[in-house]
Amino acid sequence: MVRVGERELTWQEGMTLEDVIEALGDSYPYSVARVGSRIVTAPHFATVLVPDGIEIFLVPLVAGG
């Protein structure tokens, strides 16, 4: 299993961070994620493999003034 916030997803071999976001059906354009203790930026979402049993935090970036 992979945990993202309150949701749990079934882990699959070869699963990437991009796969996780697609499985969530979330269209928000996240720029940063934390996979366990590793910080990952959006250009690497498609290449970062997600291990079984990991907790992922998607970090929404907020800008304004």
Sequence and secondary structure as in RCSB ss.txt:
>XXXX:A:sequence
MVRVGERELTWQEGMTLEDVIEALGDSYPYSVARVGSRIVTAPHFATVLVPDGIEIFLVPLVAGG
>XXXX:A:secstr
 EEETTEEE   TT BHHHHHHHHT      EEEETTEEEEGGGTTT B  TT EEEEE      
